[in-house]
Amino acid sequence: MNKFFHSILLWFLLIGLTCQARAADNQQCQWVPVGQDSFAEILTMINSRIEENYNRIKTWQGKVTTVFNSVYEGESVKRWYEQILVDKPLPNKIIDHVELTREFAVDVNKGLLYDSTYPDAQQEIVDDQTGKNLPLKELVKIGSGKTILTPNHQLDCRDIKNQDDVVVRRNAIKQLRSPGGIRCQGNLRPVFDPRDTVRIFGDITGKSSAPLGGSFAKYLAFFNKEGGHSIDGHPTIKVEECNVGEVKKYRITLLTLSKDDSGTTVHVYHTLICSSEAGFNVGSFLATYNNGKILENKTWDYGLIDGVYLPKRKTQQEFDYHTGDLANQNTINFIDQKVNNPISNEVFTYKNLGLKNGDKFIDKIENKKYKYQDANLIFVKDVTNQRIRTTK
């Protein structure tokens, strides 16, 4: 009996501790404005901490599972979906649901990137009002393939499928890339880069590819000019702070000017929240118009892996400017992540494209055609301006 009461007491104690922990997690920030004299120090500190963490990534491997939900309504529904859906008339508003997995490997110092993308499920078209799946005339084939980027060239390999969605062969293409950077340009296919998932504004100055790039420096430079503290009477920079236990958070609001569809200038507010518990990486980003409508909403969850904060989960929502309704939503979950482990050079060669014996390999740099055979490329013939179909 004593053991029974001891167990009950221990159970209630554990429940109480759990509730206290949850209460601490849910404790709301009491945001306190920060004086303008401290803006430069705080923004510089945050940017430095983020860049230091970002620059610790020398190699990065893992997988991401991505769920896309795109919302279409009105005329945009008719343009494409009336061709692939069975029932008529079409609902006024539908959700296009796609699930993908991407396997990736990045070698920062060598400027190498590997990306393998494949679907996890059949694409679904859903009636937004009823939540029911809409029947398709035929299965929508979601593309899969592999891409390798180097500082000089890009390798693309895409599956060629028959009417039964069975892969019958693969075609690979090698072509030049513009020097500098590893992002796709020109007529090259877009390629998933996991580092893009932690960029906020992109690379504004061209001098840094870190998540905040030169944004803070750009705002501080404007802020320090005569009259730079405000635009049309609205603060250019606003910084607030709060402390929750040992965790320090900063909420930063930056003002920009943009044009709406009519050409009218509107104010757009970018609000970032950075927390010490994630190395001051940005945990949330909200873009709103001066009319209060949300333009974009992003959130990140981070994990500390071998001394580097890496994203575990990212969500992103985009909203229609006119209606304020949700237009697109996607969720990215990172799994099986490794950082700063050696990566074999072969990962970034044609041998990792998934080619099978007999598959074609076109080198648009040397204008040559090869056949893949037993892990080697066998020369077939010279080609000039040959077009090759990479998807079906």
N, C-alpha and C positions, 0 to 999 in steps of 0.2 A: 504493500500500500504506500509506504514511504517513497519507494522508487516511482510509483505512479504519479504521486503529487510532485515529486522532483521533476519528472518529465514534463508535466503540465506547466510547472513554473518556468522551466527552460524554454518551452515552446512559446509561452507568452512573452518571455524576454526577447527571444529571437524576432517575434512579430513586432515588438516595440522598436527594436533596433532597425529593422527593415523599414518601418514607417518613418523613423527619424531620417534615415538615409534618403528615402524618397522625398521627404519634405525639404531636405537640403538641396536635392537635385532640382526641385521645382521652385525653389526660392526665387522670387522675382527681383530683378535688379532695381535698385533705387538710383536712377541715373542722375548724376550731378554734373552740371556744365563745367567745362574746363576753360580757364582763362586763355585769351588769344596769345599771350606771351609764351604759352606752353605748347602751342600747336606744332611748331617745327620740331621740337624735341620729341614729342610723342609720335608724330608721323614718321620721323626718321628712325626712331627706335623700332617701330612696328615693321617698317620696310626692311630694315637691316636684319631683324630676326627672321623674317620670312625668306629673305634672300639667302641667309646663312643656311637655313634648313633646306631650301631648294637646291643650293649649290653642293650639298652633301650627296645628292643623287648622282652617282657615277654610272651605275647600271641599275636597271629596274626591269623586273619580269613579273608576270602574273596574268590573271584573267579578269575580265569585267563582264558581268551580265547586265544587259541594258533592256529596259522596257520603255517603248515609245508609245504614247497615246496622242495622236493628232486629231484635232476637232475640225470638222468641215461643216459648213451650213450654207443655205441659200444657193446661189448660182454655182459656187465652188463645188457643191455636191454633184451637180449635173454634168460638169465638164468631163469627169473621168469615171465616176462610180456608176453611172447609168449604163456604161459599157460592160461592166464586170458583174453587176448584181442582177439577180433573177427577177425579183418582185418589183412591180411598178404600181403606183408612183413611189418615188424614193422618199424616205423621211426627210424632213427639213434639216435635220442635224444628225450627223453620224460621228463615230469615233473609230479611227483607224488604229488598230492595235498590233504592234510588232514586237517580238522578243528576239534578241540577238546575243551571242557570246563572242567576245573578242579575246584572243590570246595575243600577248604582246611581249616584246623584248626591246629595250633601249640601251644603247651604249653611248653615253653622252660625249665622252672624249673623242670617240671615233666618228661621231655623227651618224650612227647607224640606228635604224628602226625597223622592226619586224612586226607585221600585223596580220593575223589570220582571223577572218570573220565568217561566222556561219549562223544560220537561224536555229533557234531552240524550239520553235513551234510554228504551225501554219498561221499566216496572217489572218486576223479576224476583223470584220467590219461590223460594228455594233450600232444599233439604233439607240441614240442617246436618251430618248424618252422612255422606251420600254426596257432597255438593257439587253435585248435579245440579239443574237448573232444573225446577220442577214445572209441568206444563201447566195453563194457565188456561182456564176456560170461555169467556172473551172477554177481549180486551185491556183492561187496567185503564187508564182515562183519567186521566192526571196533569194536574192543573189548571195553567193558565198565565194570566197577566194582569199588569196594571200598576196601580200605586198611587202617588198623590202626597199627601203630607202638608204642610199649612201650619199656622201657629199656630192657625187658626180652623176649618179644615174639612179633610175627607179626600175624595179622589177615587178611586174604584175602578172598574176596567174589567176585565171577565171575558169570555172567549171562550165562545160558545154553539156546541156541536158537535152534529153529527148522529150517527147510528148508525155511520157509517163514519169517525168521528173527524175529520171535515172541519168547519172553522169556517164557520158559516153566517151569523153576525152577532155583534155585540158589544153588551153593555149596560154603560153607565156610570152611576154614582150619585155624587152629591155630598151630603155630610151633615156636620152640625156635629161638632166635637170639643170635649172639655173643655179649658178654658184651661190653659196651662202644660204644658211637656214636649211631646215629639213622639212619644211611644210610644202605641200604640193602646190604647183603653179601651172599656169597655162592649160594645156589640154590633158594634163596628167590627172589620174583619178584621185579624189580626196582620200586621205589616209588617216586612220585613227592614231593620234598621239596622246598617250595617257597624261602627259604634262599639260595638255590643253584643259584638262578637267579641273586644274587648280589655278588657272589663269583667270583673272577677274576682268581686266580691261584689255588684255593683249599687250603687245609690245609697242608702246606709243613712241618712245624716243629712238628705237632702233639700237639702243646701247645695252639693253637688258631684256632677257626673255623670262625674267622672274614673274611670279603671279601678279604683282602690282606694277611691274615695268617702271616707267618714269612718271606714273600718274601723280603720286604724292609730290614729287619734285616739281612737276608742272603746276600743280595747284598752289604750292608754296611760293613759287616764283611769281605767279599772278597775284597772290594774296599780298605779297610784299611791295607791289607796285602802288603808286598813289591811286587811291580809290578802289583798290583790289579787295577790300574787305567785304564788299557786297556787289551784287548785280541787281539792278532795278529794286534796290532796297532790301533784297534778300541776302542772307549771309552766304559767302562763297564757301566757307568751311565752318563746320560746327562739330565740336568734339565733346563727348560726354563720357564719364567713367563711373564704374560701380565696382564694389567688392562683395563677393559672396564667399564667405569663409576665407580661404587662402587664394581664391581665384580672383584675378583682376580682369575686368573686361572694359573695352573701349567701344563706343558707338560713334562712328564718324559719318557725317552727312556732307556730301560734296554736290555743289550745284553746277549744272551745265545747261546750255541753251541748245534747242533743237528745233526742227521744223515739222509741223504736222502736214497732212495731205494737202491742205489748202495753201501751204507756204507760210502759215502764221507761226511766229516764233513762240515757243512754249518753254517753260522751265521744267527740267528733269532733275530729280533728286536721287542721288545714289547713296544708299545707306548701308554701311558695312559694320559688322560686329566682329571684333577680334578678341580672342580669349587667351590668357596665359596658359590654360590647361591644354592648349593645342599649339604651344609655341608662338602664339599671337597670329597664327594663320587665320584667314577669314572663315568664320563659321556660317555667316549668312550675308546675303547681298540682296538688297531690294531697290528696284528702280521704279519711281512713281512720277507721274506728271503733276503739274501744279493744280490740276483739277481733282487730284486725289486718286485718280485711276492708277492701278498697278500695271506697269509695263513688263517687268520681269522679276522673278523671285527665285533665288538659289540658296541651297543649304549644303553644308559639308559636315561629315563626321570623320574624325581622324583617329589613327592608331599610331603608336610609337613602335617602329620596327627597326631594330639595330641602330638606334640613335637618330632615326629620321622620322619625322611626322609625315605619314602618307595617308591619302584619303581612303576611307573604308566604304563610304557611301556618299553619293551626290544626288540631289534632286534639283530639277529645274522646271519652272513654269513660265510660259509666255502668254500674255493676254492681248486680246483685241483692243486696239486703241479706242475705237468708236463705241463698242458695247461694254467693254470691261470684262467680257466673258473669257474663260480659259480657252486658249487656242492650241497650245501644245504643252505636253508634260512628259518628261522622261526621268527615269530613275536608274542610276548606275551603281552597281555593287562590285567592289573589288574583292577578289579572293586569290588565295595561293600566291601572295605577294612575296617577292624576294628583292632585297636591295643590296647593291654593291657586292654581289657575288660574281665570279668570273663567268663570262658568256663565251661559248665556243664561236670562233669566227665563221664556222660553217652555218651557223644559224642565219647569217646574213648573206648567204649565197644561193644560187639557183637550186642547190641540192635540198633546200628547205622549202621549196615551193609546192611540194606534194605531187610532182610530176610522176607519171607512170611510163613504162616503156611504150614508145610509139608516139608520145605527145609532142606537139610542136613547140619550138622555141625560136622566136623572131628577134634578132638583134638589130634594132633600127639605127644603132650607132655605126655598126660596121656593114649594115645592109646585107646581112647573111641569115639564112634559114638553117636551123638545126633540128635534129630528131633526138629526143631523150632516150637513152638506152643504157641500162645498167649503171645508173648514177653518172653517166657521162653524156656530153653533147656531141652528137655525130653530125658533121657538116653535110648539108644536103645540096644547097645551091646559093648563089648570090641573088638578092632581091633588091628592087628599087621601088620606093613609094608603094609598097604592097600594103593593102588594108587587110586587117584580120579581125574577124568577129570574136569578141571576148565574152559575150554573154548571149543568152537566148531568152 
